[in-house]
Amino acid sequence: MAFVALVTLLALGLYMALFANAGRLRGKAHIAAPAVTGDAAFECALRIQTNTVEQLILFLPSLWLAGFFASWGWAGAIGLVWVAGRAFYAWSYQRAPASRGPGFLIGLVCASLLWLIALIGVLMNL
């Protein structure tokens, strides 16, 4: 369980870094809220941050349910790959938006796999 907790903290730490980066780039570009356009680097950072929070909604519950109903070790390992995939996605997207695909796919596959493991685990425990 501690491994899954650590992965959760790493995922949230990554999100906090992405959130801070979007805010930093908003300030650097002098884009006053609520505007969200006007600088390509900020727009990429905002999409990265927004997409990551969207992915967290699927990832975090699936991570914990897969751990609880199936395997803490496997859930943590898949979750760690998710964090690495999301970090790669963020780096790729910020560098060249068209290159974001592989990182996005890694995260989506990991989150979907955790959801499937959780579903199977829950069904087997009914």
Phi and psi in radians as a Rosetta constraint file:
Dihedral C 1 N 2 CA 2 C 2 CIRCULARHARMONIC -1.108 0.35
Dihedral N 2 CA 2 C 2 N 3 CIRCULARHARMONIC -0.604 0.35
Dihedral C 2 N 3 CA 3 C 3 CIRCULARHARMONIC -1.102 0.35
Dihedral N 3 CA 3 C 3 N 4 CIRCULARHARMONIC -0.785 0.35
Dihedral C 3 N 4 CA 4 C 4 CIRCULARHARMONIC -1.138 0.35
Dihedral N 4 CA 4 C 4 N 5 CIRCULARHARMONIC -0.661 0.35
Dihedral C 4 N 5 CA 5 C 5 CIRCULARHARMONIC -1.108 0.35
Dihedral N 5 CA 5 C 5 N 6 CIRCULARHARMONIC -0.720 0.35
Dihedral C 5 N 6 CA 6 C 6 CIRCULARHARMONIC -1.110 0.35
Dihedral N 6 CA 6 C 6 N 7 CIRCULARHARMONIC -0.770 0.35
Dihedral C 6 N 7 CA 7 C 7 CIRCULARHARMONIC -1.069 0.35
Dihedral N 7 CA 7 C 7 N 8 CIRCULARHARMONIC -0.697 0.35
Dihedral C 7 N 8 CA 8 C 8 CIRCULARHARMONIC -1.038 0.35
Dihedral N 8 CA 8 C 8 N 9 CIRCULARHARMONIC -0.801 0.35
Dihedral C 8 N 9 CA 9 C 9 CIRCULARHARMONIC -1.139 0.35
Dihedral N 9 CA 9 C 9 N 10 CIRCULARHARMONIC -0.647 0.35
Dihedral C 9 N 10 CA 10 C 10 CIRCULARHARMONIC -1.133 0.35
Dihedral N 10 CA 10 C 10 N 11 CIRCULARHARMONIC -0.749 0.35
Dihedral C 10 N 11 CA 11 C 11 CIRCULARHARMONIC -1.076 0.35
Dihedral N 11 CA 11 C 11 N 12 CIRCULARHARMONIC -0.767 0.35
Dihedral C 11 N 12 CA 12 C 12 CIRCULARHARMONIC -1.207 0.35
Dihedral N 12 CA 12 C 12 N 13 CIRCULARHARMONIC -0.608 0.35
Dihedral C 12 N 13 CA 13 C 13 CIRCULARHARMONIC -1.108 0.35
Dihedral N 13 CA 13 C 13 N 14 CIRCULARHARMONIC -0.738 0.35
Dihedral C 13 N 14 CA 14 C 14 CIRCULARHARMONIC -1.061 0.35
Dihedral N 14 CA 14 C 14 N 15 CIRCULARHARMONIC -0.785 0.35
Dihedral C 14 N 15 CA 15 C 15 CIRCULARHARMONIC -1.055 0.35
Dihedral N 15 CA 15 C 15 N 16 CIRCULARHARMONIC -0.753 0.35
Dihedral C 15 N 16 CA 16 C 16 CIRCULARHARMONIC -1.078 0.35
Dihedral N 16 CA 16 C 16 N 17 CIRCULARHARMONIC -0.680 0.35
Dihedral C 16 N 17 CA 17 C 17 CIRCULARHARMONIC -1.145 0.35
Dihedral N 17 CA 17 C 17 N 18 CIRCULARHARMONIC -0.708 0.35
Dihedral C 17 N 18 CA 18 C 18 CIRCULARHARMONIC -1.185 0.35
Dihedral N 18 CA 18 C 18 N 19 CIRCULARHARMONIC -0.684 0.35
Dihedral C 18 N 19 CA 19 C 19 CIRCULARHARMONIC -1.069 0.35
Dihedral N 19 CA 19 C 19 N 20 CIRCULARHARMONIC -0.813 0.35
Dihedral C 19 N 20 CA 20 C 20 CIRCULARHARMONIC -1.127 0.35
Dihedral N 20 CA 20 C 20 N 21 CIRCULARHARMONIC -0.680 0.35
Dihedral C 20 N 21 CA 21 C 21 CIRCULARHARMONIC -1.110 0.35
Dihedral N 21 CA 21 C 21 N 22 CIRCULARHARMONIC -0.750 0.35
Dihedral C 21 N 22 CA 22 C 22 CIRCULARHARMONIC -1.082 0.35
Dihedral N 22 CA 22 C 22 N 23 CIRCULARHARMONIC -0.744 0.35
Dihedral C 22 N 23 CA 23 C 23 CIRCULARHARMONIC -1.117 0.35
Dihedral N 23 CA 23 C 23 N 24 CIRCULARHARMONIC -0.710 0.35
Dihedral C 23 N 24 CA 24 C 24 CIRCULARHARMONIC -1.087 0.35
Dihedral N 24 CA 24 C 24 N 25 CIRCULARHARMONIC -0.799 0.35
Dihedral C 24 N 25 CA 25 C 25 CIRCULARHARMONIC -1.229 0.35
Dihedral N 25 CA 25 C 25 N 26 CIRCULARHARMONIC -0.536 0.35
Dihedral C 25 N 26 CA 26 C 26 CIRCULARHARMONIC -1.073 0.35
Dihedral N 26 CA 26 C 26 N 27 CIRCULARHARMONIC -0.815 0.35
Dihedral C 26 N 27 CA 27 C 27 CIRCULARHARMONIC -1.146 0.35
Dihedral N 27 CA 27 C 27 N 28 CIRCULARHARMONIC -0.733 0.35
Dihedral C 27 N 28 CA 28 C 28 CIRCULARHARMONIC -1.078 0.35
Dihedral N 28 CA 28 C 28 N 29 CIRCULARHARMONIC -0.632 0.35
Dihedral C 28 N 29 CA 29 C 29 CIRCULARHARMONIC -1.545 0.35
Dihedral N 29 CA 29 C 29 N 30 CIRCULARHARMONIC -0.037 0.35
Dihedral C 29 N 30 CA 30 C 30 CIRCULARHARMONIC 0.988 0.35
Dihedral N 30 CA 30 C 30 N 31 CIRCULARHARMONIC 0.814 0.35
Dihedral C 30 N 31 CA 31 C 31 CIRCULARHARMONIC -1.754 0.35
Dihedral N 31 CA 31 C 31 N 32 CIRCULARHARMONIC 1.907 0.35
Dihedral C 31 N 32 CA 32 C 32 CIRCULARHARMONIC -1.386 0.35
Dihedral N 32 CA 32 C 32 N 33 CIRCULARHARMONIC 2.407 0.35
Dihedral C 32 N 33 CA 33 C 33 CIRCULARHARMONIC -1.106 0.35
Dihedral N 33 CA 33 C 33 N 34 CIRCULARHARMONIC 2.495 0.35
Dihedral C 33 N 34 CA 34 C 34 CIRCULARHARMONIC -1.656 0.35
Dihedral N 34 CA 34 C 34 N 35 CIRCULARHARMONIC 0.159 0.35
Dihedral C 34 N 35 CA 35 C 35 CIRCULARHARMONIC -1.058 0.35
Dihedral N 35 CA 35 C 35 N 36 CIRCULARHARMONIC 2.507 0.35
Dihedral C 35 N 36 CA 36 C 36 CIRCULARHARMONIC -2.291 0.35
Dihedral N 36 CA 36 C 36 N 37 CIRCULARHARMONIC 0.278 0.35
Dihedral C 36 N 37 CA 37 C 37 CIRCULARHARMONIC -2.303 0.35
Dihedral N 37 CA 37 C 37 N 38 CIRCULARHARMONIC 2.841 0.35
Dihedral C 37 N 38 CA 38 C 38 CIRCULARHARMONIC 2.223 0.35
Dihedral N 38 CA 38 C 38 N 39 CIRCULARHARMONIC -0.254 0.35
Dihedral C 38 N 39 CA 39 C 39 CIRCULARHARMONIC -2.574 0.35
Dihedral N 39 CA 39 C 39 N 40 CIRCULARHARMONIC 2.145 0.35
Dihedral C 39 N 40 CA 40 C 40 CIRCULARHARMONIC -1.065 0.35
Dihedral N 40 CA 40 C 40 N 41 CIRCULARHARMONIC -0.729 0.35
Dihedral C 40 N 41 CA 41 C 41 CIRCULARHARMONIC -1.118 0.35
Dihedral N 41 CA 41 C 41 N 42 CIRCULARHARMONIC -0.740 0.35
Dihedral C 41 N 42 CA 42 C 42 CIRCULARHARMONIC -1.134 0.35
Dihedral N 42 CA 42 C 42 N 43 CIRCULARHARMONIC -0.763 0.35
Dihedral C 42 N 43 CA 43 C 43 CIRCULARHARMONIC -1.051 0.35
Dihedral N 43 CA 43 C 43 N 44 CIRCULARHARMONIC -0.707 0.35
Dihedral C 43 N 44 CA 44 C 44 CIRCULARHARMONIC -1.111 0.35
Dihedral N 44 CA 44 C 44 N 45 CIRCULARHARMONIC -0.817 0.35
Dihedral C 44 N 45 CA 45 C 45 CIRCULARHARMONIC -1.070 0.35
Dihedral N 45 CA 45 C 45 N 46 CIRCULARHARMONIC -0.679 0.35
Dihedral C 45 N 46 CA 46 C 46 CIRCULARHARMONIC -1.170 0.35
Dihedral N 46 CA 46 C 46 N 47 CIRCULARHARMONIC -0.720 0.35
Dihedral C 46 N 47 CA 47 C 47 CIRCULARHARMONIC -1.135 0.35
Dihedral N 47 CA 47 C 47 N 48 CIRCULARHARMONIC -0.701 0.35
Dihedral C 47 N 48 CA 48 C 48 CIRCULARHARMONIC -1.054 0.35
Dihedral N 48 CA 48 C 48 N 49 CIRCULARHARMONIC -0.843 0.35
Dihedral C 48 N 49 CA 49 C 49 CIRCULARHARMONIC -1.123 0.35
Dihedral N 49 CA 49 C 49 N 50 CIRCULARHARMONIC -0.791 0.35
Dihedral C 49 N 50 CA 50 C 50 CIRCULARHARMONIC -1.145 0.35
Dihedral N 50 CA 50 C 50 N 51 CIRCULARHARMONIC -0.784 0.35
Dihedral C 50 N 51 CA 51 C 51 CIRCULARHARMONIC -1.131 0.35
Dihedral N 51 CA 51 C 51 N 52 CIRCULARHARMONIC -0.619 0.35
Dihedral C 51 N 52 CA 52 C 52 CIRCULARHARMONIC -1.162 0.35
Dihedral N 52 CA 52 C 52 N 53 CIRCULARHARMONIC -0.730 0.35
Dihedral C 52 N 53 CA 53 C 53 CIRCULARHARMONIC -1.154 0.35
Dihedral N 53 CA 53 C 53 N 54 CIRCULARHARMONIC -0.604 0.35
Dihedral C 53 N 54 CA 54 C 54 CIRCULARHARMONIC -1.101 0.35
Dihedral N 54 CA 54 C 54 N 55 CIRCULARHARMONIC -0.733 0.35
Dihedral C 54 N 55 CA 55 C 55 CIRCULARHARMONIC -1.194 0.35
Dihedral N 55 CA 55 C 55 N 56 CIRCULARHARMONIC -0.595 0.35
Dihedral C 55 N 56 CA 56 C 56 CIRCULARHARMONIC -1.054 0.35
Dihedral N 56 CA 56 C 56 N 57 CIRCULARHARMONIC -0.541 0.35
Dihedral C 56 N 57 CA 57 C 57 CIRCULARHARMONIC -1.100 0.35
Dihedral N 57 CA 57 C 57 N 58 CIRCULARHARMONIC -0.635 0.35
Dihedral C 57 N 58 CA 58 C 58 CIRCULARHARMONIC -1.454 0.35
Dihedral N 58 CA 58 C 58 N 59 CIRCULARHARMONIC -0.734 0.35
Dihedral C 58 N 59 CA 59 C 59 CIRCULARHARMONIC -1.157 0.35
Dihedral N 59 CA 59 C 59 N 60 CIRCULARHARMONIC -0.932 0.35
Dihedral C 59 N 60 CA 60 C 60 CIRCULARHARMONIC -1.099 0.35
Dihedral N 60 CA 60 C 60 N 61 CIRCULARHARMONIC -0.873 0.35
Dihedral C 60 N 61 CA 61 C 61 CIRCULARHARMONIC -1.098 0.35
Dihedral N 61 CA 61 C 61 N 62 CIRCULARHARMONIC -0.683 0.35
Dihedral C 61 N 62 CA 62 C 62 CIRCULARHARMONIC -1.127 0.35
Dihedral N 62 CA 62 C 62 N 63 CIRCULARHARMONIC -0.693 0.35
Dihedral C 62 N 63 CA 63 C 63 CIRCULARHARMONIC -1.004 0.35
Dihedral N 63 CA 63 C 63 N 64 CIRCULARHARMONIC -0.894 0.35
Dihedral C 63 N 64 CA 64 C 64 CIRCULARHARMONIC -1.231 0.35
Dihedral N 64 CA 64 C 64 N 65 CIRCULARHARMONIC -0.682 0.35
Dihedral C 64 N 65 CA 65 C 65 CIRCULARHARMONIC -1.193 0.35
Dihedral N 65 CA 65 C 65 N 66 CIRCULARHARMONIC -0.678 0.35
Dihedral C 65 N 66 CA 66 C 66 CIRCULARHARMONIC -1.111 0.35
Dihedral N 66 CA 66 C 66 N 67 CIRCULARHARMONIC -0.701 0.35
Dihedral C 66 N 67 CA 67 C 67 CIRCULARHARMONIC -1.125 0.35
Dihedral N 67 CA 67 C 67 N 68 CIRCULARHARMONIC -0.832 0.35
Dihedral C 67 N 68 CA 68 C 68 CIRCULARHARMONIC -1.184 0.35
Dihedral N 68 CA 68 C 68 N 69 CIRCULARHARMONIC -0.770 0.35
Dihedral C 68 N 69 CA 69 C 69 CIRCULARHARMONIC -1.665 0.35
Dihedral N 69 CA 69 C 69 N 70 CIRCULARHARMONIC -0.152 0.35
Dihedral C 69 N 70 CA 70 C 70 CIRCULARHARMONIC -2.288 0.35
Dihedral N 70 CA 70 C 70 N 71 CIRCULARHARMONIC -1.345 0.35
Dihedral C 70 N 71 CA 71 C 71 CIRCULARHARMONIC -2.697 0.35
Dihedral N 71 CA 71 C 71 N 72 CIRCULARHARMONIC 2.116 0.35
Dihedral C 71 N 72 CA 72 C 72 CIRCULARHARMONIC -1.103 0.35
Dihedral N 72 CA 72 C 72 N 73 CIRCULARHARMONIC -0.703 0.35
Dihedral C 72 N 73 CA 73 C 73 CIRCULARHARMONIC -1.137 0.35
Dihedral N 73 CA 73 C 73 N 74 CIRCULARHARMONIC -0.850 0.35
Dihedral C 73 N 74 CA 74 C 74 CIRCULARHARMONIC -1.150 0.35
Dihedral N 74 CA 74 C 74 N 75 CIRCULARHARMONIC -0.716 0.35
Dihedral C 74 N 75 CA 75 C 75 CIRCULARHARMONIC -1.056 0.35
Dihedral N 75 CA 75 C 75 N 76 CIRCULARHARMONIC -0.794 0.35
Dihedral C 75 N 76 CA 76 C 76 CIRCULARHARMONIC -1.099 0.35
Dihedral N 76 CA 76 C 76 N 77 CIRCULARHARMONIC -0.737 0.35
Dihedral C 76 N 77 CA 77 C 77 CIRCULARHARMONIC -1.126 0.35
Dihedral N 77 CA 77 C 77 N 78 CIRCULARHARMONIC -0.802 0.35
Dihedral C 77 N 78 CA 78 C 78 CIRCULARHARMONIC -1.132 0.35
Dihedral N 78 CA 78 C 78 N 79 CIRCULARHARMONIC -0.682 0.35
Dihedral C 78 N 79 CA 79 C 79 CIRCULARHARMONIC -1.094 0.35
Dihedral N 79 CA 79 C 79 N 80 CIRCULARHARMONIC -0.668 0.35
Dihedral C 79 N 80 CA 80 C 80 CIRCULARHARMONIC -1.131 0.35
Dihedral N 80 CA 80 C 80 N 81 CIRCULARHARMONIC -0.677 0.35
Dihedral C 80 N 81 CA 81 C 81 CIRCULARHARMONIC -1.135 0.35
Dihedral N 81 CA 81 C 81 N 82 CIRCULARHARMONIC -0.654 0.35
Dihedral C 81 N 82 CA 82 C 82 CIRCULARHARMONIC -1.034 0.35
Dihedral N 82 CA 82 C 82 N 83 CIRCULARHARMONIC -0.819 0.35
Dihedral C 82 N 83 CA 83 C 83 CIRCULARHARMONIC -1.054 0.35
Dihedral N 83 CA 83 C 83 N 84 CIRCULARHARMONIC -0.793 0.35
Dihedral C 83 N 84 CA 84 C 84 CIRCULARHARMONIC -1.104 0.35
Dihedral N 84 CA 84 C 84 N 85 CIRCULARHARMONIC -0.719 0.35
Dihedral C 84 N 85 CA 85 C 85 CIRCULARHARMONIC -1.099 0.35
Dihedral N 85 CA 85 C 85 N 86 CIRCULARHARMONIC -0.721 0.35
Dihedral C 85 N 86 CA 86 C 86 CIRCULARHARMONIC -1.194 0.35
Dihedral N 86 CA 86 C 86 N 87 CIRCULARHARMONIC -0.639 0.35
Dihedral C 86 N 87 CA 87 C 87 CIRCULARHARMONIC -1.130 0.35
Dihedral N 87 CA 87 C 87 N 88 CIRCULARHARMONIC -0.733 0.35
Dihedral C 87 N 88 CA 88 C 88 CIRCULARHARMONIC -1.126 0.35
Dihedral N 88 CA 88 C 88 N 89 CIRCULARHARMONIC -0.724 0.35
Dihedral C 88 N 89 CA 89 C 89 CIRCULARHARMONIC -1.001 0.35
Dihedral N 89 CA 89 C 89 N 90 CIRCULARHARMONIC -0.849 0.35
Dihedral C 89 N 90 CA 90 C 90 CIRCULARHARMONIC -1.084 0.35
Dihedral N 90 CA 90 C 90 N 91 CIRCULARHARMONIC -0.798 0.35
Dihedral C 90 N 91 CA 91 C 91 CIRCULARHARMONIC -1.096 0.35
Dihedral N 91 CA 91 C 91 N 92 CIRCULARHARMONIC -0.809 0.35
Dihedral C 91 N 92 CA 92 C 92 CIRCULARHARMONIC -1.104 0.35
Dihedral N 92 CA 92 C 92 N 93 CIRCULARHARMONIC -0.804 0.35
Dihedral C 92 N 93 CA 93 C 93 CIRCULARHARMONIC -1.100 0.35
Dihedral N 93 CA 93 C 93 N 94 CIRCULARHARMONIC -0.764 0.35
Dihedral C 93 N 94 CA 94 C 94 CIRCULARHARMONIC -1.162 0.35
Dihedral N 94 CA 94 C 94 N 95 CIRCULARHARMONIC -0.616 0.35
Dihedral C 94 N 95 CA 95 C 95 CIRCULARHARMONIC -1.306 0.35
Dihedral N 95 CA 95 C 95 N 96 CIRCULARHARMONIC -0.848 0.35
Dihedral C 95 N 96 CA 96 C 96 CIRCULARHARMONIC -2.704 0.35
Dihedral N 96 CA 96 C 96 N 97 CIRCULARHARMONIC 1.775 0.35
Dihedral C 96 N 97 CA 97 C 97 CIRCULARHARMONIC -0.864 0.35
Dihedral N 97 CA 97 C 97 N 98 CIRCULARHARMONIC -0.605 0.35
Dihedral C 97 N 98 CA 98 C 98 CIRCULARHARMONIC -1.186 0.35
Dihedral N 98 CA 98 C 98 N 99 CIRCULARHARMONIC -0.276 0.35
Dihedral C 98 N 99 CA 99 C 99 CIRCULARHARMONIC -1.627 0.35
Dihedral N 99 CA 99 C 99 N 100 CIRCULARHARMONIC 0.160 0.35
Dihedral C 99 N 100 CA 100 C 100 CIRCULARHARMONIC -1.312 0.35
Dihedral N 100 CA 100 C 100 N 101 CIRCULARHARMONIC -0.268 0.35
Dihedral C 100 N 101 CA 101 C 101 CIRCULARHARMONIC -0.922 0.35
Dihedral N 101 CA 101 C 101 N 102 CIRCULARHARMONIC -0.936 0.35
Dihedral C 101 N 102 CA 102 C 102 CIRCULARHARMONIC -1.031 0.35
Dihedral N 102 CA 102 C 102 N 103 CIRCULARHARMONIC -0.756 0.35
Dihedral C 102 N 103 CA 103 C 103 CIRCULARHARMONIC -1.123 0.35
Dihedral N 103 CA 103 C 103 N 104 CIRCULARHARMONIC -0.698 0.35
Dihedral C 103 N 104 CA 104 C 104 CIRCULARHARMONIC -1.092 0.35
Dihedral N 104 CA 104 C 104 N 105 CIRCULARHARMONIC -0.771 0.35
Dihedral C 104 N 105 CA 105 C 105 CIRCULARHARMONIC -1.124 0.35
Dihedral N 105 CA 105 C 105 N 106 CIRCULARHARMONIC -0.722 0.35
Dihedral C 105 N 106 CA 106 C 106 CIRCULARHARMONIC -1.013 0.35
Dihedral N 106 CA 106 C 106 N 107 CIRCULARHARMONIC -0.847 0.35
Dihedral C 106 N 107 CA 107 C 107 CIRCULARHARMONIC -1.100 0.35
Dihedral N 107 CA 107 C 107 N 108 CIRCULARHARMONIC -0.768 0.35
Dihedral C 107 N 108 CA 108 C 108 CIRCULARHARMONIC -1.143 0.35
Dihedral N 108 CA 108 C 108 N 109 CIRCULARHARMONIC -0.749 0.35
Dihedral C 108 N 109 CA 109 C 109 CIRCULARHARMONIC -1.116 0.35
Dihedral N 109 CA 109 C 109 N 110 CIRCULARHARMONIC -0.770 0.35
Dihedral C 109 N 110 CA 110 C 110 CIRCULARHARMONIC -1.109 0.35
Dihedral N 110 CA 110 C 110 N 111 CIRCULARHARMONIC -0.800 0.35
Dihedral C 110 N 111 CA 111 C 111 CIRCULARHARMONIC -1.119 0.35
Dihedral N 111 CA 111 C 111 N 112 CIRCULARHARMONIC -0.718 0.35
Dihedral C 111 N 112 CA 112 C 112 CIRCULARHARMONIC -1.160 0.35
Dihedral N 112 CA 112 C 112 N 113 CIRCULARHARMONIC -0.692 0.35
Dihedral C 112 N 113 CA 113 C 113 CIRCULARHARMONIC -1.123 0.35
Dihedral N 113 CA 113 C 113 N 114 CIRCULARHARMONIC -0.747 0.35
Dihedral C 113 N 114 CA 114 C 114 CIRCULARHARMONIC -1.082 0.35
Dihedral N 114 CA 114 C 114 N 115 CIRCULARHARMONIC -0.722 0.35
Dihedral C 114 N 115 CA 115 C 115 CIRCULARHARMONIC -1.074 0.35
Dihedral N 115 CA 115 C 115 N 116 CIRCULARHARMONIC -0.759 0.35
Dihedral C 115 N 116 CA 116 C 116 CIRCULARHARMONIC -1.152 0.35
Dihedral N 116 CA 116 C 116 N 117 CIRCULARHARMONIC -0.751 0.35
Dihedral C 116 N 117 CA 117 C 117 CIRCULARHARMONIC -1.067 0.35
Dihedral N 117 CA 117 C 117 N 118 CIRCULARHARMONIC -0.750 0.35
Dihedral C 117 N 118 CA 118 C 118 CIRCULARHARMONIC -1.095 0.35
Dihedral N 118 CA 118 C 118 N 119 CIRCULARHARMONIC -0.782 0.35
Dihedral C 118 N 119 CA 119 C 119 CIRCULARHARMONIC -1.060 0.35
Dihedral N 119 CA 119 C 119 N 120 CIRCULARHARMONIC -0.827 0.35
Dihedral C 119 N 120 CA 120 C 120 CIRCULARHARMONIC -1.076 0.35
Dihedral N 120 CA 120 C 120 N 121 CIRCULARHARMONIC -0.767 0.35
Dihedral C 120 N 121 CA 121 C 121 CIRCULARHARMONIC -1.069 0.35
Dihedral N 121 CA 121 C 121 N 122 CIRCULARHARMONIC -0.764 0.35
Dihedral C 121 N 122 CA 122 C 122 CIRCULARHARMONIC -1.123 0.35
Dihedral N 122 CA 122 C 122 N 123 CIRCULARHARMONIC -0.820 0.35
Dihedral C 122 N 123 CA 123 C 123 CIRCULARHARMONIC -1.068 0.35
Dihedral N 123 CA 123 C 123 N 124 CIRCULARHARMONIC -0.649 0.35
Dihedral C 123 N 124 CA 124 C 124 CIRCULARHARMONIC -1.238 0.35
Dihedral N 124 CA 124 C 124 N 125 CIRCULARHARMONIC -0.339 0.35
Dihedral C 124 N 125 CA 125 C 125 CIRCULARHARMONIC -1.716 0.35
Dihedral N 125 CA 125 C 125 N 126 CIRCULARHARMONIC 0.032 0.35
